[in-house]
Every structure is written in structure tokens, then in C-alpha cells.
Amino acid sequence: MSTLVQAGGYNLVFDAGRGAVIRLTQAGIPLGKVDGVFLTHYHSDHVNGLSDMWMTGYIPAFGGRQGDFNVYGPTGVLALVEGLKIAHADDIRVRVADGELKKDTTNIVAHEFPAEGGVVFNQNGVVVTAFKVEHDHHGAIQPALGYRVDYAGRSVVISGDTIPTANVLKCGKGVDLLIHEVAEFQDIHAVQQVYAHHTNPREAGEIFNQTKPKMAVYSHIVNGVSSKIIGIPDEVLIQRTKVNYQGPLVVGRDLMSFLLTPTKIETYTP
């Protein structure tokens, strides 16, 4: 799971799951030009591409980063980053010794903030605000965050992994682009453990109906988990959402992109 937001000349990446480096490369983004990674929570599918993004970005042939690799996250990101430094110290040591790179291009910096969130990035008119969400009904999965990005009068909200949460309604009200997670199966009574940690399309429809984004987008789509637990086609996912929402809705795909202009949102599908 990973989402790129480009604003004000910055490349900001939200979460760094498996395949993030491959997709960024396919999208034409030099890994050395990633200006910050913002983590929603610490489940493995949101962080297991982080080391790849950091290390591939400092190799001259693949990224050629100049300066720090900045990682933003709630309580826990300092420990995560320190662990990566320890785990991969030998990679840096041998590459520096071999003359492949300079050590000062390998630095990784953690920017830790409280689990309640707030403004966590504010540079040249680009404002990133973190807000608390609920990944389960019992508060076991903490911290868990969503993010809102504002720039030049346009806005994007990324829900993070969450059940229906008041903060998404608050931060998503009237947003240009609302990117929300979703989970659904052919049998809506299947895998209640999954439903207890995510938002189903009927619930998402209610959220979209209340926030009224210019465009709603599904991402982090949990749609079937095996041959025995069957998912549904995109058209059915949209139909089940439209029980409660009739506005613009797109089911996200890898490398899909959206251009926010003053008058409209343009969608590009590879």
C-alpha cells in the first residue's frame, strides 16, 4: 500500500508497502527525489517497502539522493528507523568502502509526532495534517492515522486503514479527492474479523455522502482473500456503494493518477 501526492514541487509518499519502489520507478519518479514518507500505522503491508525506498534511493544508479531520507510518523517511527539503520549498516559500510557512494547520502531521519496528529509538514504552502482514525473497535491498533494534504486551494484526504471514523468525516468535508480504504466479499457475512477492521462499501457510501468530495476513490481494497473467500467485480463494489452514495467514485488501480485543477479532476488510468 502506497500513495504518491505531488504538490508544490514535492513528492510525498504515504505509506511504503511492498512494491512501492517498483511502482514509483514505473511512474517515472526518481527514488532520490522522494521528499518525505508519511506512515499511517505499523502493519507490515504499510512499511515493508520502506527500507527498499531508502536504500535504493541512495544508490547513484537508481536514485542518487542528495541529503536526508525523511520519514514522518506517529509514536514508534523513531524505533522503526533506528532498527533499519542497525539492520542495514553493512550495506552502507561496504558501498562506502567500495567507493560507490558517499556516506552523507545515506542518512535516514525520523520525524516523530504524537499519535493524536496535527500539522506535521508545512513547507512552501504545502500543509500535511495527520488525524487519528480507528483501525479496530477496541483501540488495540494504535497509533493509526489518516492524512490530509492542502496546497493552493486544493486538498486530498487519505483515510488510512480504518473503520468508519468521525475524523474522516471532519477532515474530508468538501475535500477535492477522498481516498478511502474498503473491504468487501461476495458473501457479506464472511470473514467478520476483516470487516471489524475496515470499512465496507455501504459504510463508505455513507461517508462519501456526508463529506461530498469532488471525487471519491477506493484504495487499499480488501476484495477476497483466497479461492474459498471470493471477492467481487469492481462494478459490484460500486453498486454496493451507491446504495448510500450517488456521486463520483473510482476504484483505484496501481499507477492510476489524478490531476487536481482549479475547475476539475482529471483521471489517468495506465
N, C-alpha and C positions, 0 to 999 in steps of 0.2 A: 504494500500500500504506500503510495507516494503521490503528492500533488505539487506541481510547479506553479508558482504565481510570479509573473513578471510585472513589475511596476516601478516606475521612476528610475529605470536602468538597473534595477536589482533583480537577481534570480534567487527567489526564496522558495525553498523546498519544505513541504510539510509532510513529515514522516519519511522514513527511509527503509521501506520494506524490501523484500527480495526482488531483484530485477530492476531496481531504481536506476542503477548506473547504466544498464543496457538501454533502458527507455530514454534516459537523458541524452545518451550518445546518439540514439536514433533520431531524437528530436533536434539534434544539432547544437546542443548546449555543451560547451567545453566544461569538463568537470572542475577545472581550475577556476571557473567563473561562477561557481555557486557561492552566493554571498552569505547564506545562512541556512541552517536546517532547524526546523521547529518541530519538536516532538509532542504528540498528543498524550501518549502514555507509553508504558514499557513492555507491552506484549511483544513477543518476538517478531510477529509479522509487520511491526511498525519500526523496528530498529535493526533487523538483521542485515540490512544493506548499508548501514552507517559506516562501518569500517571500510567497506569497499569504496564508498564515495570519498571518504577521507584519503585513503592510501592511493587509489588510482588517480585521484586529483593532484597528488604531489609528484607523480611520475611525469617527467617532462614530455615524454612522447604521447601521453594521454590527457594531461590536464595542465601541467606546468603552473600550478598555483603559486602565486606570489603573496606571501602573507599568511594570516591565520585561517584555519578552517573553523568557523564559528557554529556552535551547536547550542540552541536555546531550548530549555525545557524546565518543567517544574521540579520540585524536590526529588533528587535521585540522579539528575543528569551529571552532577559532578562525579559521583561514584562511577557512573557508566563510562564517562570519558577517561577517568583515571585508569579504569580497568582496560580500556582499549589501548592506552599508552603502554601499559605493562605487557599486554598480550602481544603487541606488535613492535616492541622495542627493537627486536633483532632485525626486522625488515628495514627499519630506518638505519640501524647501525651498519648493515652490510652494504646498503645502497650508497650511503655517505662514504664509507671506506673505499668503495669501488669507483667513486668519482661520478656516480650517476646523477646525484642531486646534492643540494646544499641543505644542511640540517634546518636552517631557519625557514625553509619552505614546508616543513613537515609538522608545524605546530598545530595542535587542535585545542580549542578554548571552549570551555563550558560556561554558559551564561544561565545560572540557576535562579529561578524566581519562585515565590510562594505558590502553593497548589491552588490558591484562590484566583490566580491570574492577575489581570490588569494589563496596562500598556507595557509591552516587553521589547518593542523595537519602534524607534521614532527617528527616522533619518530622511532628510530632504523631501519631506512631505509624505513619505510612506509610513503609515502607522499600523502596527500589528498589535492587536489586543487578544490576549488569551482569556478564556472564560471556562468556568468549571462545568463539566457535564457529569452524567451518571451512566456508567458502563454496566451497572447491575442495580438491583433493587435494595441491596443491603449495605452498600458503601464499602464492599470488600476490595474493589479495584480502584485504588486511589494512589496517586493522583490520576485524573482523567480530564482532558481538556478539549475544547474546540478553539478555533481561532477566527478572528475577523481581520481582514486587510482593507484599509481605506487609503485611497490615493486619487487626487484630482476629481473629487466628487463621485467616484465610483467605488464599489465595495463588493467584497467576496466573503462569504462565510463558509468555513469548513467545519462540519459538525463534530468530527472525531467519532470514535465508537461510543454510541450512546443509546439508551432507551429514551423515549420522549421526555424532554427536559425543558424546564421553564427558561433556562438561559439561552437555549437555541431560539425560542420564540422572541426573547428580548433582543438578542443581538442580530437576529435575522430579519427583524421587521423592516420591510421595504427595501431589502438588500437587492443589488443587481443580480448576483449569482449566489444561489444557496446550494452548496454541495453537501448532500446528506447521505449517510450510510443507510443500508436497508438489508433485511434478511427475509427470505420467503421460500417456501417449499410448495410443491404440488398439494400436499396434504398439510393444511394449516395447523393440524394438531400434532404434527411430527416434531421431534427434537425440541421440546419445550425449553430445554437448557439453553439452546441458541436464542430462541425468541426472548428469553428472560434477560438477554444481554444486548439486544439490538432492537431496532425499530422496524416493524412490519409495514408494508405499503399502505395499509389502511390508516395506520397511525401517522405515517409520513404525509399522507394526503391531508390529514387534519392540520399538521404543522405547516405545510405549504399554503393551505387555505387561510390560516391565521396570519402568516408572515407576508404573504403575497409578494414573493420575489419576482423580478422580471423574468428570471429563468431558474427552474429547479433542475438539479442534476443528481442522479444516483451514482454513488461511488462506493467502494468497499462493499461490493454486492455479494452477500452470502446467499447463494441460489443453488441448493442441492449440495450435498457433501459426499455422496457415493452413489453407486448404481442402485442401491437399495433405498436411498433417501433422495428422491427425484426433485429436481428444480423445475422452473417454469420458463417459457419463452419470454423475451422482452415485452412482447405485445400484451401478454397476460399480466406481467408485472405492472405495466402502465394501466391496464384495465382495472386492476385491483386498487391502484392508487386513485383512479378517477371516481371511485365510489365517494370520495370526500374532496376531490380537487379537480378542477377543470382547466387549470392554467397551463402554461408552457412547461414541459417536462422532457428531459432527455435521459436515457440510460447510458451512463458513461462507458467508454471503452478505452483501452490503452492507446495513448498518443492522441486521443481526442483533445481538441483545444477550443477555447472560446475567446473572442476578441470583444472587449467591452468598449464601445464607442459612446460619445455623448447621446446618441439617438437610438442605438440598437445593440443587440448582442449577436455577433456572427459566430456560427458554429462550424468547425472544421473537423471532418472525420477522415482519417487516413485510409 
